Amino acid sequence: MSSTTLQSPLVLTERAAQEIRNIITTKNMPEGYHLRVGVKGGGCSGMSYVLGFDRQRDHDMEFEVDGITVYMDKRHGLYLMDTVVDYQNGLNARGFTFENPNATSTCGCGSSFSS
């Protein structure tokens, strides 16, 4: 698989980047595993966000955000262009959140959307 690092279609806030670095360090990710961001069908609004760690696949774009290697299926770029991924660690919210300018509607929990 040839890999060319591209400009990122999404933004990680400093809090999100720091939490991802913490996860990478504490979970001892296997060689070749990097952050995967994407979408999948489902959720109360039609599409759900995917955020996890995975190996590179055939249809992936690879890019770097704040020193973090990120994989995304090429087909998901249209849905995630200019999306901001943040990390909340407060009383009312805890976990990764997505601010997606392409979403025409979102669910109350913020984990699914439609475009």
C-alpha positions in Angstrom: 0.0 0.0 0.0 1.6 3.3 -1.0 1.0 6.1 1.4 1.1 9.8 0.8 0.3 12.1 3.7 -2.5 14.5 2.6 -3.8 17.7 4.1 -6.4 16.8 6.8 -10.1 17.3 6.0 -10.8 17.6 9.8 -9.4 19.4 12.8 -8.5 18.0 16.2 -8.7 20.4 19.1 -5.8 20.5 21.5 -7.9 18.6 24.1 -8.8 15.9 21.5 -5.2 15.6 20.3 -4.0 15.3 23.9 -6.6 12.6 24.8 -5.7 10.6 21.6 -2.0 10.8 22.6 -2.9 9.6 26.1 -4.8 6.6 24.6 -1.9 5.7 22.3 0.5 5.8 25.2 -1.5 4.0 27.8 -3.0 1.3 25.5 0.3 0.4 23.8 -1.2 0.4 20.3 0.2 -2.4 18.1 2.6 -1.5 15.3 0.7 -0.1 12.3 -2.4 0.9 14.3 -3.4 4.6 14.0 -6.4 6.8 14.6 -9.4 6.0 12.2 -12.1 8.6 11.7 -15.1 7.9 9.6 -18.9 7.5 9.4 -21.3 4.6 9.1 -25.0 4.1 8.5 -27.1 4.1 11.7 -27.9 6.2 14.7 -31.0 8.2 15.2 -30.2 10.7 12.5 -29.0 8.3 9.8 -25.2 8.3 10.1 -22.9 7.8 13.1 -19.3 8.9 13.6 -16.5 6.3 13.9 -13.5 7.1 16.0 -11.0 4.3 16.9 -7.7 2.7 16.1 -7.1 0.5 13.1 -4.6 -0.6 10.4 -4.6 1.1 7.0 -7.0 -0.3 4.4 -7.0 -0.2 0.6 -9.3 2.8 0.2 -7.9 4.9 3.0 -6.5 8.4 2.8 -3.7 9.0 5.3 -3.1 12.4 6.8 -1.4 13.9 9.9 -3.0 16.1 12.5 -0.9 17.5 15.3 1.6 14.7 14.9 -1.1 12.0 14.9 -1.5 9.7 11.9 -5.1 9.5 10.9 -6.8 7.1 8.4 -10.1 7.8 6.7 -11.9 6.0 3.9 -11.9 8.2 0.8 -15.7 7.9 0.6 -16.1 9.5 4.1 -14.2 12.7 3.3 -17.2 14.4 1.8 -19.2 13.8 5.0 -16.4 14.9 7.4 -14.8 17.9 5.5 -14.0 20.7 8.0 -15.3 18.7 11.0 -13.9 19.6 14.4 -13.3 16.8 16.8 -13.1 17.8 20.4 -12.8 16.0 23.8 -15.0 17.0 26.7 -14.2 15.9 30.3 -16.9 17.7 32.3 -19.8 16.9 34.5 -22.4 17.2 31.7 -20.4 15.6 28.9 -17.5 13.2 28.7 -15.9 11.9 25.5 -15.2 12.9 21.9 -17.6 15.3 20.2 -18.0 16.2 16.5 -18.8 19.7 15.2 -19.7 19.0 11.6 -20.6 21.9 9.3 -21.9 19.4 6.7 -24.6 18.0 8.9 -28.1 19.2 8.2 -29.4 17.7 11.4 -28.0 16.0 14.5 -29.3 13.9 17.3 -29.5 15.1 20.9 -26.4 13.1 21.9 -24.3 14.5 19.0 -23.1 11.1 17.9 -25.2 10.9 14.7 -26.2 13.2 11.9 -27.7 13.5 8.5 -26.4 15.5 5.6 
